[in-house]
Amino acid sequence: MSRDKRYQKLLNSKRWKELRAWKLRQTEGYCEICYREGWRGIDALAVDIHHIVPVESVIDQGEEAMKRVCFNPANLMALCVRHHVEIHQQAGSHTKEAVNERKQKKRIGFLQRNDPNFESEREQEDACISPAEREQSRTECNWNPSDDDPNKTPI
């Protein structure tokens, strides 16, 4: 589950709790996948409500977009734990790498918005290259200083 505070707030809201209860009533408390496959009984009970389109996919579009995705009844599936885990594993959305990548993007976005001295990793890498190494790399790729001349007429 996302650690985004806005998303957590949506999941703790009265509106979400009512929508979640409605979805469980609609499916008679069964996992939609288990039910479709003919399974009944205690192992097929739904305990999770899954967002088909993840709310995390619209976090960068703001809280209103998050609400539209979160509270859309057509975007919900009642699932047992097993099927909920399988869906997220197939999507790769909860792998350690995916979580770390989202954290890094969030961190960079925060720094870009709030730190006037922030340099991206690319800028930092360029700053670490010595002038001689930079010149060598330009020579290797046939770079010509006159290529950067704004007054030069294109051929």
C-alpha positions as CSV (number, residue, x, y, z in Angstrom):
1,M,0.0,0.0,0.0
2,S,1.1,3.5,-0.7
3,R,2.6,5.6,2.0
4,D,1.4,8.8,0.4
5,K,-0.5,10.7,3.1
6,R,-3.2,11.9,0.7
7,Y,-3.9,8.3,-0.3
8,Q,-4.0,7.1,3.3
9,K,-6.4,9.9,4.1
10,L,-8.7,8.7,1.3
11,L,-8.6,5.1,2.6
12,N,-9.4,6.3,6.1
13,S,-12.4,8.4,5.0
14,K,-16.0,7.6,5.7
15,R,-16.7,7.6,2.0
16,W,-14.1,4.8,1.4
17,K,-15.3,2.7,4.3
18,E,-18.9,3.0,3.0
19,L,-17.8,2.2,-0.6
20,R,-15.7,-0.8,0.6
21,A,-18.7,-2.2,2.6
22,W,-21.0,-1.7,-0.4
23,K,-18.5,-3.6,-2.7
24,L,-18.3,-6.5,-0.2
25,R,-22.1,-6.7,0.0
26,Q,-22.4,-6.6,-3.8
27,T,-20.1,-9.6,-4.1
28,E,-21.7,-11.3,-1.1
29,G,-18.3,-11.2,0.6
30,Y,-16.7,-13.5,-1.9
31,C,-13.5,-13.0,-3.9
32,E,-14.5,-12.1,-7.4
33,I,-11.9,-14.4,-9.0
34,C,-12.6,-17.4,-6.7
35,Y,-16.4,-17.0,-7.3
36,R,-15.8,-16.9,-11.1
37,E,-13.7,-20.0,-10.8
38,G,-16.4,-21.8,-8.8
39,W,-14.7,-21.7,-5.4
40,R,-16.9,-21.1,-2.3
41,G,-16.2,-21.4,1.4
42,I,-13.9,-19.7,3.9
43,D,-10.8,-19.6,1.6
44,A,-12.8,-17.7,-1.0
45,L,-13.9,-14.9,1.3
46,A,-12.9,-11.4,0.1
47,V,-11.0,-9.4,2.7
48,D,-9.4,-6.8,0.3
49,I,-10.8,-4.3,-2.1
50,H,-8.4,-3.8,-5.0
51,H,-8.2,-0.8,-7.3
52,I,-7.9,-2.1,-10.8
53,V,-6.3,1.2,-11.9
54,P,-4.0,2.0,-9.0
55,V,-4.5,5.2,-7.2
56,E,-0.7,5.5,-7.1
57,S,-0.8,5.9,-10.9
58,V,-2.4,9.4,-10.6
59,I,-0.8,10.7,-7.5
60,D,1.2,13.2,-9.5
61,Q,-2.1,14.6,-11.0
62,G,-3.4,15.7,-7.6
63,E,-5.9,14.9,-5.0
64,E,-9.0,15.3,-7.3
65,A,-7.6,12.7,-9.8
66,M,-6.8,10.4,-6.8
67,K,-10.4,10.7,-5.6
68,R,-11.9,9.9,-9.0
69,V,-9.8,6.7,-9.2
70,C,-10.2,5.7,-5.5
71,F,-14.0,6.2,-5.3
72,N,-15.0,4.8,-8.7
73,P,-17.1,1.7,-8.1
74,A,-16.2,0.3,-11.5
75,N,-12.5,0.4,-10.5
76,L,-12.9,-2.0,-7.6
77,M,-12.6,-5.7,-7.1
78,A,-13.3,-7.7,-4.0
79,L,-10.4,-10.2,-3.5
80,C,-9.1,-12.8,-1.2
81,V,-5.6,-12.3,0.1
82,R,-4.1,-14.8,-2.3
83,H,-5.6,-13.2,-5.4
84,H,-4.8,-9.7,-4.2
85,V,-1.1,-10.7,-3.7
86,E,-1.0,-12.5,-7.0
87,I,-2.3,-9.4,-8.9
88,H,0.3,-7.1,-7.3
89,Q,3.1,-9.6,-8.0
90,Q,2.1,-9.9,-11.6
91,A,2.0,-6.1,-11.9
92,G,5.3,-5.8,-10.2
93,S,3.9,-2.8,-8.3
94,H,5.0,-3.9,-4.9
95,T,8.5,-5.2,-5.7
96,K,11.3,-3.6,-3.7
97,E,12.7,-2.1,-6.8
98,A,9.4,-0.5,-7.8
99,V,8.8,0.9,-4.3
100,N,12.4,2.3,-4.2
101,E,12.0,3.8,-7.7
102,R,8.8,5.6,-6.6
103,K,10.6,6.9,-3.5
104,Q,13.5,8.2,-5.5
105,K,11.2,10.0,-8.0
106,K,9.3,11.6,-5.2
107,R,12.6,12.7,-3.5
108,I,13.9,14.3,-6.7
109,G,10.6,16.0,-7.3
110,F,10.6,17.5,-3.8
111,L,14.2,18.7,-4.2
112,Q,13.5,20.2,-7.6
113,R,10.6,22.1,-6.2
114,N,12.2,23.2,-2.9
115,D,16.0,23.4,-3.3
116,P,17.3,26.1,-5.6
117,N,20.7,24.5,-5.4
118,F,19.5,21.0,-6.3
119,E,21.4,19.3,-9.2
120,S,20.1,16.2,-10.8
121,E,22.2,13.1,-10.8
122,R,23.2,13.8,-14.4
123,E,24.4,17.3,-13.5
124,Q,26.3,15.8,-10.5
125,E,28.0,13.2,-12.8
126,D,29.0,15.9,-15.3
127,A,30.5,18.0,-12.4
128,C,32.6,15.0,-11.3
129,I,34.2,14.6,-14.7
130,S,37.5,16.3,-15.1
131,P,38.0,18.7,-18.0
132,A,40.5,16.3,-19.6
133,E,37.9,13.4,-19.4
134,R,35.2,15.7,-20.8
135,E,37.5,16.7,-23.7
136,Q,38.4,13.1,-24.4
137,S,34.7,12.1,-24.5
138,R,34.0,14.9,-26.9
139,T,36.9,13.9,-29.1
140,E,35.7,10.2,-29.1
141,C,32.3,11.2,-30.3
142,N,33.6,13.7,-33.0
143,W,32.5,16.8,-31.1
144,N,33.7,20.1,-32.5
145,P,33.5,23.2,-30.3
146,S,32.2,25.2,-33.3
147,D,29.1,23.0,-33.2
148,D,28.0,25.0,-30.2
149,D,28.5,28.3,-31.9
150,P,25.0,30.0,-32.1
151,N,26.2,32.2,-35.0
152,K,27.2,29.2,-37.1
153,T,25.1,28.7,-40.2
154,P,23.8,25.1,-40.5
155,I,25.0,23.2,-43.5
